[in-house]
Amino acid sequence: MALEFLSPLHKRSRQISVYLETHTRELGVSPIEGHVLTFLRSYAPTPIGELVRVFRHQAVTFTSLLDRLEEAGLVRREINRGDRRSIH
């Protein structure tokens, strides 16, 4: 039973990965950067801690990812006006 479920799931997951790799390559970003940009399009501004929680990456890894996106002009980090200890 599990194999019947996992096989179509794996196939769909792979199709999504191929789709994202193709489109993110055209934009000059990695697939994970594309995921983050898509998430931010719907949920920005988002605290960085929330991004780390949602994407399950280490904070230092995520900081590097955001550095690249910010350098490319695709995101902007700002201090949270409601909590100056937090960055959106």
C-alpha positions in Angstrom: 0.0 0.0 0.0 2.7 2.5 0.9 4.5 1.9 -2.4 1.3 2.7 -4.3 1.1 6.1 -2.6 4.8 6.9 -2.6 5.4 6.2 -6.3 2.9 8.9 -7.6 4.1 11.3 -4.8 7.7 10.8 -5.9 6.8 11.4 -9.5 4.9 14.6 -8.8 7.7 15.8 -6.5 10.3 15.2 -9.3 8.1 17.0 -11.8 7.9 20.0 -9.5 11.6 20.0 -9.0 12.3 19.9 -12.8 9.8 22.7 -13.3 11.4 24.9 -10.6 15.0 24.2 -11.8 14.1 25.2 -15.3 12.3 28.4 -14.3 14.7 29.5 -11.6 17.7 28.9 -13.9 16.1 31.4 -16.3 15.9 33.9 -13.4 19.4 33.3 -12.3 18.5 31.9 -8.9 18.7 28.5 -7.3 15.6 26.4 -6.7 15.6 27.1 -3.0 15.9 30.8 -3.7 13.0 30.5 -6.0 11.0 28.8 -3.3 11.8 31.6 -0.9 10.9 34.3 -3.4 7.5 32.6 -4.1 6.9 32.3 -0.3 7.7 36.0 0.2 5.5 37.0 -2.7 2.5 35.8 -0.7 3.7 36.4 2.9 6.1 39.3 3.0 7.1 41.0 5.2 8.1 37.9 7.1 10.6 37.7 10.0 13.8 35.9 9.1 13.2 33.5 12.0 9.9 32.5 10.5 11.6 31.8 7.1 14.2 29.6 8.9 11.4 27.7 10.6 9.3 27.2 7.5 12.2 26.2 5.2 14.0 24.2 7.9 17.5 25.5 7.1 20.1 26.7 9.6 20.0 30.4 10.3 23.6 30.9 8.9 22.6 29.1 5.7 19.5 31.2 5.3 21.5 34.4 6.0 23.8 33.6 3.1 20.8 32.9 0.9 19.2 36.2 1.8 22.5 38.0 1.2 22.5 36.7 -2.4 18.9 37.6 -3.0 19.4 41.1 -1.5 22.6 41.6 -3.6 20.6 40.7 -6.7 18.0 43.3 -5.8 15.3 40.6 -5.3 14.6 41.1 -1.6 15.1 43.9 1.0 15.7 43.3 4.7 14.3 45.9 7.1 14.1 46.3 10.9 10.7 45.3 12.2 9.1 48.6 13.4 7.0 46.7 15.9 10.0 44.8 17.4 13.4 46.4 16.6 15.2 43.1 17.6 13.5 41.5 14.6 14.3 41.8 10.9 11.8 41.3 8.1 
